Structure formats: structure tokens, C-alpha cells
Amino acid sequence: MLKNPREIQIMREAGRIVARVHAELEEAVKPGVSTLELDELANAILQKNHAVSSFYGYNGFPANICVSINEELVHGIPNAKRILQAGDIVSIDVGSYYRGFVGDSGWTYAVGEISEPAQRVLDVTEASLWAGIACALPGNQVRDISRAIQQHVESNAMYIVKEYTGHGIGRDMHEAPQVLNYVAGDMDSSTVLRPGLVLAIEPMVQLGTEKTKTLKDKWTVISKDHSLSAHFEHTIAITNQGPEILTLL
């Protein structure tokens, strides 16, 4: 579970590659762009950086990145016919596989000018991510991260999605421990945060309900009431100096 300094150094580079992909995708997110174009761009950047997508083929997933629009929460499949429109919000989840380790980060972007409710769900979800990261300190427990995320989201009258969670990460995309975005009495979230532990922290928030449903493609998850959804994620390492975000440039 714990990573040594050499392994964290490789994960740091895997994370930087993910950040490079996000930096270029953020510039490419404009009205008229198809989600498949974003997928192709991401794949080209990964290849340029000697990495591959950690999503492609994962449990059969058919694309390099996940692109989820408006009420779509996660796992949206890029498609040439799915065109971004002004006023959309679009969640893009990127995973790199580099020298045997995974980097993982998701971000939700505005497409042109967006509505006030759309901006609010982006702001609240992103702020909850930072609240969770701030609690990723040695000696704390996973539940401290979970509690900080939940408190911020619910204090802003929005809904935490409970069916999907953050996770440990390393050689595999999903490792122990599970990082819930809420505190659940019946689930063990008492893992103590120790230097060398690497986590993907990823609050998933919906404007109108905590409930979701999966579309007929068996991948795309949407809010059950079709209200707006947002997803923000960073990969972080626990260090004696505090949390180190690995998915930054």
C-alpha cells in the first residue's frame, strides 16, 4: 500500500503527464468541439509523453478519457456526434499509465458562459476537493477527508454521490483504501494516513439528488433527476510536510 520515494517519483511524473493533458484539453474545450476530438487530443499527448491511457480497456472501457456533460456525472464515452455547446459544463477524467504506475485527475470545465447554478456546482465541488486535501495529513484518518468533503457540500445544499468514491492508487488504478466522500458508520474509513500512502481524492456532486442511474451504454452515469453534476479529482501523496498534489504541472 505504501509507496517508497522512487515509486512516488515515478507517480509524480505520471501525474504531471495527466496535468499536461488537462492543460491542453482546457484550451480545447469550446463550443463546436466533439468529445471524440478531446479523446484523440488526450491520446496524442499521452503518447508524446511516453504514457498510455489507464482507462482504455479497463473493464472494457472503450476510450482514452471519460467526458461527461451536464447531468452526466462520470464515465461518459467520447463520441464524434456529441458536440459541446455554449453553456455546458463538461467533466473530463484523465488517467495515465507510465513506467508501471498510474496518475489520475478529473476536472469539470465551463464551455463558454455558463449559468449561475452551473457555476455554483463547479465552485462547491472544487472547494470540497480542496477541503478534503487539506485534511490529508499524517496521523489523520481517511474519514477526516470524507467528513471535510461532506460538510462543505451539504452546507451548500448540494448532494454527495455515495455510489462512487475515491481510492488508493499506485501500480493499479484502484487500490486500498477506499476514500468515501461522506462519513458512513457502517463502512471502515479508519485507515490512518501515513507518509507513502497515495490517494485519488474525488468528490462527485449533484445539484438535485444523490441518486444516479447508468445509461444503456452501461458506462455513462447521470443524475437520476437530470440535474447538473460535477467531478473534481487530484492524486495526492501523504508526506511529513503535508499532502503533495501529484497531478499538477
VOBA-1610 file (N, C-alpha, C; in pm, whole numbers, padded with zeros to 5 digits, always signed):
BEGIN
Met+00083-00121+00000Met+00000+00000+00000Met+00086+00126+00000Leu+00188+00130+00088Leu+00273+00249+00096Leu+00375+00247-00017Lys+00405+00365-00071Lys+00500+00377-00181Lys+00632+00432-00128Asn+00742+00381-00184Asn+00872+00433-00145Asn+00905+00558-00229Pro+01011+00632-00193Pro+01041+00756-00266Pro+01060+00737-00416Arg+01121+00627-00459Arg+01139+00604-00602Arg+01005+00587-00671Glu+00915+00513-00608Glu+00783+00491-00667Glu+00704+00621-00672Ile+00714+00702-00568Ile+00642+00830-00568Ile+00699+00923-00676Gln+00829+00916-00699Gln+00887+00998-00806Gln+00829+00960-00942Ile+00813+00831-00967Ile+00751+00788-01092Ile+00605+00834-01097Met+00534+00822-00986Met+00394+00866-00982Met+00384+01018-01000Arg+00484+01089-00953Arg+00488+01234-00972Arg+00492+01267-01121Glu+00572+01192-01197Glu+00579+01216-01341Glu+00452+01169-01411Ala+00395+01056-01366Ala+00267+01011-01422Ala+00160+01118-01400Gly+00164+01181-01282Gly+00069+01286-01251Gly+00091+01411-01335Arg+00217+01446-01358Arg+00246+01563-01441Arg+00197+01541-01584Ile+00208+01419-01632Ile+00158+01390-01767Ile+00007+01412-01772Val-00063+01366-01670Val-00208+01391-01663Val-00235+01541-01661Ala-00157+01616-01584Ala-00176+01761-01578Ala-00152+01827-01713Arg-00053+01777-01789Arg-00029+01831-01924Arg-00149+01806-02014Val-00207+01688-02003Val-00327+01658-02083Val-00438+01755-02046His-00461+01775-01917His-00568+01866-01875His-00543+02009-01923Ala-00419+02053-01918Ala-00389+02190-01960Ala-00427+02211-02106Glu-00399+02113-02191Glu-00433+02128-02333Glu-00582+02106-02357Leu-00643+02016-02283Leu-00786+01995-02301Leu-00866+02117-02257Glu-00822+02181-02151Glu-00892+02302-02105Glu-00896+02408-02215Glu-00785+02421-02288Glu-00780+02515-02400Glu-00869+02470-02515Ala-00886+02340-02530Ala-00963+02285-02643Ala-01113+02283-02617Val-01155+02298-02491Val-01297+02291-02457Val-01366+02419-02504Lys-01434+02408-02618Lys-01503+02522-02678Lys-01630+02473-02747Pro-01728+02560-02764Pro-01848+02520-02839Pro-01809+02470-02978Gly-01874+02360-03020Gly-01849+02306-03152Gly-01750+02192-03156Val-01680+02169-03045Val-01581+02060-03039Val-01652+01932-02998Ser-01618+01821-03064Ser-01678+01693-03026Ser-01598+01630-02912Thr-01667+01546-02837Thr-01597+01479-02728Thr-01494+01379-02782Leu-01516+01328-02903Leu-01415+01240-02962Leu-01288+01317-02995Glu-01301+01441-03040Glu-01181+01523-03065Glu-01099+01540-02938Leu-01167+01557-02825Leu-01096+01570-02697Leu-01023+01439-02664Asp-01088+01327-02689Asp-01027+01198-02664Asp-00902+01178-02750Glu-00912+01215-02876Glu-00797+01198-02967Glu-00681+01289-02928Leu-00713+01411-02885Leu-00609+01502-02839Leu-00540+01447-02715Ala-00619+01397-02621Ala-00562+01340-02498Ala-00469+01224-02530Asn-00511+01138-02619Asn-00430+01022-02655Asn-00297+01065-02718Ala-00303+01168-02802Ala-00180+01217-02866Ala-00083+01271-02762Ile-00134+01343-02661Ile-00046+01399-02558Ile+00013+01288-02472Leu-00069+01190-02438Leu-00017+01077-02361Leu+00097+01008-02436Gln+00076+00982-02565Gln+00180+00915-02644Gln+00307+00999-02653Lys+00290+01129-02669Lys+00405+01219-02677Lys+00488+01214-02549Asn+00422+01184-02438Asn+00490+01179-02308Asn+00522+01035-02265His+00521+00942-02361His+00562+00803-02336His+00473+00734-02234Ala+00344+00771-02237Ala+00245+00709-02149Ala+00128+00658-02233Val+00044+00578-02170Val-00080+00534-02233Val-00195+00562-02137Ser-00315+00559-02190Ser-00433+00578-02106Ser-00449+00460-02011Ser-00472+00490-01885Ser-00502+00383-01788Ser-00649+00346-01791Phe-00728+00419-01868Phe-00872+00391-01878Phe-00904+00297-01994Tyr-00830+00313-02104Tyr-00865+00238-02225Tyr-00857+00087-02199Gly-00970+00019-02219Gly-00976-00125-02196Gly-00999-00165-02052Tyr-01000-00068-01958Tyr-01020-00101-01816Tyr-01163-00151-01797Asn-01177-00276-01762Asn-01310-00340-01754Asn-01389-00323-01883Gly-01315-00306-01994Gly-01380-00293-02124Gly-01412-00152-02167Phe-01366-00050-02091Phe-01397+00087-02129Phe-01336+00118-02267Pro-01414+00177-02360Pro-01371+00186-02500Pro-01303+00315-02542Ala-01257+00396-02449Ala-01199+00525-02486Ala-01080+00556-02396Asn-01009+00665-02432Asn-00888+00704-02358Asn-00918+00791-02237Ile-01024+00870-02244Ile-01065+00955-02133Ile-01215+00943-02115Cys-01264+00989-02001Cys-01408+00998-01977Cys-01449+01144-01995Val-01555+01166-02074Val-01605+01302-02098Val-01754+01302-02068Ser-01794+01376-01964Ser-01931+01371-01914Ser-01989+01512-01910Ile-02104+01532-01973Ile-02160+01666-01994Ile-02287+01687-01911Asn-02292+01801-01843Asn-02411+01848-01771Asn-02459+01748-01666Glu-02569+01677-01691Glu-02622+01582-01593Glu-02541+01454-01586Glu-02448+01435-01681Glu-02361+01318-01678Glu-02254+01339-01571Leu-02244+01243-01481Leu-02152+01258-01367Leu-02012+01207-01401Val-02004+01082-01443Val-01875+01018-01473Val-01893+00914-01584His-01780+00872-01640His-01770+00758-01733His-01837+00782-01868Gly-01854+00909-01905Gly-01907+00938-02037Gly-01811+00893-02147Ile-01863+00830-02252Ile-01781+00777-02361Ile-01772+00881-02472Pro-01650+00923-02510Pro-01636+01019-02620Pro-01700+00967-02749Asn-01757+01064-02824Asn-01834+01029-02943Asn-01825+01144-03043Ala-01806+01112-03169Ala-01794+01216-03272Ala-01921+01299-03286Lys-02034+01243-03248Lys-02162+01313-03262Lys-02199+01394-03139Arg-02121+01381-03031Arg-02151+01456-02909Arg-02071+01585-02913Ile-02139+01695-02937Ile-02075+01824-02961Ile-02098+01916-02841Leu-01991+01978-02793Leu-02003+02074-02683Leu-02080+02197-02728Gln-02169+02244-02640Gln-02250+02362-02666Gln-02217+02470-02563Ala-02228+02595-02605Ala-02209+02705-02510Ala-02307+02688-02394Gly-02256+02705-02272Gly-02338+02689-02152Gly-02328+02552-02088Asp-02266+02456-02157Asp-02244+02324-02098Asp-02138+02330-01988Ile-02143+02233-01899Ile-02027+02203-01816Ile-01984+02060-01851Val-01853+02039-01857Val-01802+01911-01904Val-01693+01860-01810Ser-01718+01742-01755Ser-01621+01675-01668Ser-01531+01588-01754Ile-01400+01606-01738Ile-01303+01526-01811Ile-01214+01455-01711Asp-01213+01323-01720Asp-01132+01240-01630Asp-01020+01178-01712Val-00896+01198-01667Val-00778+01154-01740Val-00694+01063-01651Gly-00654+00949-01705Gly-00563+00860-01634Gly-00445+00825-01723Ser-00325+00831-01667Ser-00205+00792-01742Ser-00145+00667-01679Tyr-00086+00584-01763Tyr-00009+00469-01716Tyr+00133+00490-01766Tyr+00224+00508-01670Tyr+00362+00547-01703Tyr+00459+00469-01616Arg+00547+00395-01679Arg+00651+00317-01609Arg+00593+00234-01494Gly+00476+00176-01519Gly+00418+00084-01422Gly+00330+00147-01317Phe+00308+00280-01323Phe+00226+00347-01223Phe+00121+00436-01290Val+00019+00468-01212Val-00097+00540-01264Val-00104+00681-01205Gly-00140+00778-01290Gly-00179+00911-01246Gly-00324+00932-01284Asp-00400+01005-01202Asp-00545+01014-01223Asp-00595+01150-01174Ser-00664+01222-01262Ser-00721+01350-01223Ser-00842+01381-01309Gly-00947+01432-01246Gly-01066+01475-01318Gly-01096+01620-01286Trp-01149+01691-01385Trp-01181+01833-01365Trp-01305+01865-01445Thr-01385+01957-01397Thr-01506+01997-01469Thr-01490+02139-01518Tyr-01512+02157-01648Tyr-01486+02284-01716Tyr-01615+02348-01766Ala-01613+02480-01771Ala-01723+02555-01832Ala-01698+02567-01982Val-01805+02551-02058Val-01797+02571-02204Val-01858+02708-02233Gly-01771+02807-02251Gly-01821+02944-02270Gly-01885+02997-02143Glu-01982+03085-02160Glu-02054+03141-02046Glu-02154+03039-01994Ile-02158+03020-01863Ile-02249+02921-01805Ile-02342+02989-01705Ser-02448+02918-01667Ser-02548+02973-01576Ser-02494+02983-01434Glu-02563+03061-01353Glu-02522+03075-01212Glu-02530+02941-01137Pro-02637+02860-01155Pro-02637+02729-01088Pro-02524+02639-01133Ala-02489+02644-01261Ala-02378+02562-01311Ala-02247+02607-01247Gln-02226+02738-01237Gln-02104+02788-01175Gln-02098+02749-01028Arg-02213+02753-00961Arg-02217+02716-00820Arg-02177+02570-00798Val-02229+02480-00881Val-02195+02338-00861Val-02047+02314-00889Leu-01990+02387-00985Leu-01846+02378-01008Leu-01769+02429-00887Asp-01807+02546-00838Asp-01734+02608-00727Asp-01740+02523-00600Val-01859+02473-00569Val-01876+02396-00446Val-01799+02264-00454Thr-01806+02199-00569Thr-01738+02069-00582Thr-01587+02087-00576Glu-01535+02187-00645Glu-01391+02210-00640Glu-01346+02247-00499Ala-01423+02333-00432Ala-01386+02372-00295Ala-01389+02252-00201Ser-01481+02159-00224Ser-01486+02040-00138Ser-01362+01952-00159Leu-01312+01948-00283Leu-01187+01876-00308Leu-01073+01936-00226Trp-01060+02068-00230Trp-00952+02133-00155Trp-00969+02114-00005Ala-01094+02111+00042Ala-01119+02086+00184Ala-01073+01946+00223Gly-01100+01849+00135Gly-01056+01713+00162Gly-00905+01701+00161Ile-00840+01763+00062Ile-00694+01758+00053Ile-00630+01819+00177Ala-00688+01927+00227Ala-00631+01993+00345Ala-00627+01902+00467Cys-00712+01799+00470Cys-00716+01707+00583Cys-00629+01584+00561Ala-00560+01576+00447Ala-00477+01460+00415Ala-00341+01472+00481Leu-00342+01467+00614Leu-00222+01490+00695Leu-00183+01363+00769Pro-00054+01339+00787Pro-00011+01221+00863Pro-00076+01218+01001Gly-00126+01101+01037Gly-00192+01085+01166Gly-00342+01099+01160Asn-00393+01172+01061Asn-00537+01176+01040Asn-00584+01042+00985Gln-00715+01027+00975Gln-00773+00907+00916Gln-00844+00943+00785Val-00869+00841+00705Val-00941+00864+00579Val-01072+00936+00605Arg-01140+00902+00715Arg-01270+00964+00743Arg-01260+01114+00763Asp-01143+01166+00799Asp-01128+01311+00813Asp-01141+01379+00676Ile-01086+01316+00573Ile-01103+01366+00436Ile-01251+01360+00398Ser-01312+01245+00425Ser-01453+01225+00390Ser-01542+01329+00457Arg-01518+01352+00585Arg-01602+01446+00660Arg-01589+01588+00605Ala-01469+01629+00573Ala-01449+01766+00522Ala-01522+01786+00390Ile-01516+01687+00302Ile-01586+01697+00174Ile-01737+01705+00197Gln-01787+01613+00277Gln-01932+01608+00301Gln-01983+01738+00364Gln-01913+01787+00463Gln-01959+01907+00531Gln-01966+02026+00436His-01865+02039+00349His-01868+02153+00257His-01982+02141+00157Val-02000+02024+00102Val-02105+02006+00002Val-02243+02026+00063Glu-02269+01960+00174Glu-02402+01966+00233Glu-02432+02103+00293Ser-02330+02175+00337Ser-02353+02310+00387Ser-02393+02405+00275Asn-02370+02363+00152Asn-02411+02442+00035Asn-02533+02383-00034Ala-02605+02297+00039Ala-02733+02242-00007Ala-02721+02164-00138Met-02611+02093-00153Met-02593+02005-00268Met-02577+01862-00218Tyr-02564+01769-00312Tyr-02573+01628-00279Tyr-02446+01552-00317Ile-02389+01480-00220Ile-02277+01390-00244Ile-02330+01262-00308Val-02268+01219-00416Val-02300+01089-00474Val-02227+00982-00392Lys-02302+00885-00340Lys-02245+00787-00248Lys-02209+00655-00316Glu-02247+00640-00441Glu-02222+00513-00511Glu-02081+00504-00569Tyr-02011+00616-00576Tyr-01877+00619-00634Tyr-01784+00692-00538Thr-01659+00649-00531Thr-01570+00700-00428Thr-01430+00724-00482Gly-01350+00793-00401Gly-01208+00799-00425Gly-01142+00670-00380His-01008+00664-00393His-00941+00535-00375His-00791+00553-00364Gly-00728+00451-00308Gly-00583+00442-00318Gly-00544+00419-00463Ile-00420+00450-00495Ile-00374+00440-00634Ile-00224+00413-00635Gly-00179+00344-00737Gly-00035+00313-00747Gly-00008+00236-00874Arg+00033+00111-00860Arg+00051+00026-00978Arg-00084-00006-01042Asp-00187-00008-00960Asp-00324-00027-01008Asp-00401+00103-00990Met-00502+00122-01076Met-00580+00244-01067Met-00662+00249-00939His-00715+00135-00897His-00795+00131-00775His-00729+00038-00675Glu-00679+00097-00568Glu-00616+00022-00460Glu-00682+00062-00328Ala-00655-00015-00223Ala-00699+00024-00089Ala-00618+00147-00045Pro-00679+00233+00037Pro-00813+00224+00093Pro-00916+00296+00005Gln-01041+00264+00028Gln-01149+00340-00033Gln-01157+00477+00035Val-01178+00582-00044Val-01187+00718+00011Val-01328+00770-00016Leu-01417+00748+00080Leu-01555+00794+00065Leu-01560+00946+00066Asn-01663+00999+00005Asn-01686+01144+00008Asn-01788+01183+00115Tyr-01813+01090+00205Tyr-01907+01112+00315Tyr-01867+01017+00427Val-01915+01042+00547Val-01886+00957+00661Val-02000+00857+00677Ala-01966+00729+00671Ala-02066+00623+00683Ala-02030+00534+00801Gly-02122+00520+00894Gly-02094+00444+01015Gly-02070+00297+00990Asp-02128+00244+00880Asp-02118+00101+00855Asp-02000+00064+00765Met-01916+00163+00729Met-01802+00134+00644Met-01675+00179+00714Asp-01571+00097+00702Asp-01446+00126+00773Asp-01367+00234+00698Ser-01358+00349+00758Ser-01278+00458+00699Ser-01174+00505+00801Ser-01127+00409+00883Ser-01037+00443+00993Ser-00890+00429+00955Thr-00862+00399+00828Thr-00723+00387+00785Thr-00646+00514+00823Val-00534+00495+00892Val-00452+00610+00932Val-00366+00654+00813Leu-00361+00784+00789Leu-00282+00839+00680Leu-00136+00842+00722Arg-00052+00773+00643Arg+00090+00762+00673Arg+00171+00806+00552Pro+00288+00865+00574Pro+00372+00902+00460Pro+00395+00782+00368Gly+00380+00806+00237Gly+00393+00699+00139Gly+00261+00650+00086Leu+00151+00684+00155Leu+00019+00649+00104Leu-00019+00746-00007Val-00068+00695-00118Val-00109+00779-00230Val-00257+00756-00257Leu-00332+00865-00266Leu-00478+00860-00279Leu-00525+00942-00397Ala-00633+00896-00459Ala-00709+00978-00554Ala-00833+01026-00480Ile-00836+01155-00452Ile-00950+01216-00382Ile-01041+01278-00487Glu-01170+01240-00488Glu-01254+01285-00599Glu-01401+01302-00560Pro-01435+01416-00503Pro-01577+01442-00476Pro-01659+01447-00604Met-01776+01385-00597Met-01874+01385-00706Met-02003+01441-00650Val-02053+01547-00711Val-02161+01626-00651Val-02271+01649-00754Gln-02395+01646-00706Gln-02510+01675-00792Gln-02597+01783-00730Leu-02662+01858-00816Leu-02737+01974-00770Leu-02870+01937-00708Gly-02933+01826-00755Gly-03069+01800-00711Gly-03094+01670-00637Thr-03001+01575-00643Thr-03023+01445-00580Thr-02889+01374-00563Glu-02885+01280-00467Glu-02766+01196-00455Glu-02777+01072-00545Lys-02894+01049-00602Lys-02918+00927-00677Lys-02871+00939-00822Thr-02827+00826-00877Thr-02780+00823-01015Thr-02845+00707-01089Lys-02825+00707-01220Lys-02859+00588-01299Lys-02757+00577-01413Thr-02742+00456-01463Thr-02646+00430-01570Thr-02721+00414-01702Leu-02670+00479-01806Leu-02736+00475-01936Leu-02719+00338-02004Lys-02786+00323-02117Lys-02786+00194-02187Lys-02648+00154-02238Asp-02556+00251-02250Asp-02420+00214-02293Asp-02344+00139-02184Lys-02407+00128-02065Lys-02353+00056-01949Lys-02233+00124-01885Trp-02205+00248-01924Trp-02094+00323-01867Trp-02137+00458-01813Thr-02205+00537-01894Thr-02232+00677-01857Thr-02327+00684-01739Val-02281+00750-01631Val-02360+00767-01509Val-02416+00908-01508Ile-02547+00920-01489Ile-02611+01052-01485Ile-02687+01070-01354Ser-02717+01195-01320Ser-02803+01220-01204Ser-02944+01172-01236Lys-03007+01109-01140Lys-03137+01047-01166Lys-03243+01150-01203Asp-03230+01271-01151Asp-03328+01375-01184Asp-03281+01467-01296His-03168+01432-01359His-03109+01509-01469His-03060+01648-01426Ser-03035+01664-01296Ser-02976+01790-01250Ser-02826+01789-01279Leu-02765+01907-01272Leu-02624+01921-01306Leu-02534+01842-01210Ser-02424+01792-01265Ser-02328+01713-01190Ser-02187+01769-01210Ala-02102+01751-01112Ala-01961+01792-01126Ala-01871+01692-01055His-01747+01686-01102His-01649+01588-01053His-01511+01655-01058Phe-01443+01659-00945Phe-01307+01712-00938Phe-01220+01611-00866Glu-01098+01592-00915Glu-01011+01487-00860Glu-00864+01524-00875His-00788+01498-00770His-00642+01503-00775His-00586+01375-00713Thr-00469+01335-00760Thr-00391+01231-00694Thr-00294+01300-00599Ile-00294+01256-00473Ile-00207+01319-00373Ile-00127+01214-00297Ala-00008+01253-00253Ala+00075+01168-00168Ala+00078+01225-00028Ile+00065+01140+00071Ile+00080+01182+00210Ile+00229+01193+00240Thr+00272+01308+00291Thr+00412+01329+00328Thr+00418+01391+00467Asn+00535+01389+00526Asn+00552+01451+00658Asn+00532+01602+00653Gln+00544+01659+00535Gln+00524+01804+00517Gln+00380+01838+00482Gly+00295+01737+00468Gly+00157+01760+00430Gly+00127+01693+00296Pro+00006+01713+00243Pro-00030+01648+00118Pro+00046+01708+00001Glu+00101+01622-00085Glu+00164+01668-00209Glu+00073+01629-00326Ile+00030+01729-00400Ile-00055+01701-00517Ile+00035+01657-00631Leu+00014+01537-00680Leu+00099+01481-00784Leu+00050+01516-00924Thr-00076+01556-00936Thr-00135+01583-01068Thr-00140+01733-01098Leu-00026+01797-01077Leu-00009+01938-01114Leu+00114+01951-01203Leu+00117+02056-01284Leu+00235+02081-01365Leu+00350+02130-01279
//
